[in-house]
Amino acid sequence: MLSLRLNLIEDRPLRLLFLGAHSDDIEIGCGGTVLKLLAGNRHAEVRWVVLGSSGERDAEALASAEDFLRGAGKRTVVVEHFRDGFFPYHGGEIKDYFERMKGRFAPDLIFTHYRNDLHQDHRLVSELTWNTFRDHLVLEYEILKYDGDLGNPNLFVALDRETAAEKVSLLTRHFRSQSRHQWFTEDSFQGLMRIRGVQSAAGGGYAEAFYCRKCALDSGGRP
């Protein structure tokens, strides 16, 4: 399988924007990729935005982000409190928030929810990502859940066994409030990464998968 590399600007660090509707979404969808990217880009600048949290989940979100982002050169973690399950009904407020966010940070790469996710909050975040950031590389992550909305992603980030295990360990350690859900288990998270590893022939056996809808190929030759 052909591998592509980010076309980075040499005189400044890689800038990453991670967007999640809820406290554990980013970690579930792309936690392994976060760890891998930061291991290879020690000076990266990260903005990590959780849009809907409340109560004990605030503390969980902050502690988890601290651990996942420990390899970043600079990080900003924001936890907002838009009402869980009601994002489409507060779309105007959230759209305004996205417009303000665009003026504060210019990312090279954005991670957001899958456009066809059946959770209404996830779907709105994806839509507003594309509405707001029109000249950026956007990767949409997937989240395993009851709705059965997993699709056929077209971009994979290979993970070794240790990175996959670290992702799962951090997830289950920090989000104890979610342990009552039948889908929030170590084998669920490991299983999906293993399946994506098989699909992408990942050397380490594991991978996270994304939807890349628009990408310009630079061959490195003449313009």
Secondary structure, DSSP 4 states (H G I P E B T S, - for coil): ---------TTS--EEEEEEEETTHHHHHHHHHHHHHHHH-TT-EEEEEEEE--THHHHHHHHHHHHHTTT-SEEEEEE-BPPTT-GGGGHHHHHHHHHHHHHH---SEEEEE-TT-SSHHHHHHHHHHHHH--SSEEEEE----TT-------EEEEE-HHHHHHHHHHHHHH-GGGTTSTT-SHHHHHHHHHHHHHHTT-TTSEEEEEEE-------SS--
